[in-house]
Amino acid sequence: MVDADTVARLRVVIGRLARELNATATGEGLTPTQASVLGLVSGRGPLGMAELAGLEGLNPTMLSRVVGRLDELGLVRRLPDPADARAVRADATPEGREVHERIRAQRTRVVSQCLDRLPEESARTLLQALPALELLVDELRSTKAVPDQPGSRRG
């Protein structure tokens, strides 16, 4: 069992890492949310708005605004859903995929440069922690809808 202070530190560090990585998308003129939505649509192909809202954790109105802005910029296009004439799917345009790749490459360069400046053992420890961090992400996703139980280890 991990104490609450250590869990809180982990949560804070993860949040700060996410904010710092999100800031690397601003060179493309996109907000972090716009860059994230573009990344999901680019990586997973056409996505229905309900699925995209769930993956991104946005309410439908906010997602509609984000997709609308990406559409205005020519990075995403709205397509009719073949399974439901009332529904819309979002897909990245070729330009949107290029922008997403530039954002991804920039973020990779930034993280790589930072790892290179860390002490070798710290960098190695971070890289060895990747499987555990990936499991943590999966666990966080699976417990979003589960209410906190008394005595649980969540912090």
Secondary structure as UniProt FT lines:
FT   HELIX           4..23
FT   HELIX           24..28
FT   HELIX           32..44
FT   STRAND          47..48
FT   HELIX           49..56
FT   HELIX           60..72
FT   TURN            73..74
FT   STRAND          76..81
FT   TURN            82..83
FT   STRAND          84..92
FT   HELIX           94..117
FT   HELIX           120..128
FT   HELIX           130..143
FT   TURN            144..145
FT   TURN            150..151
//
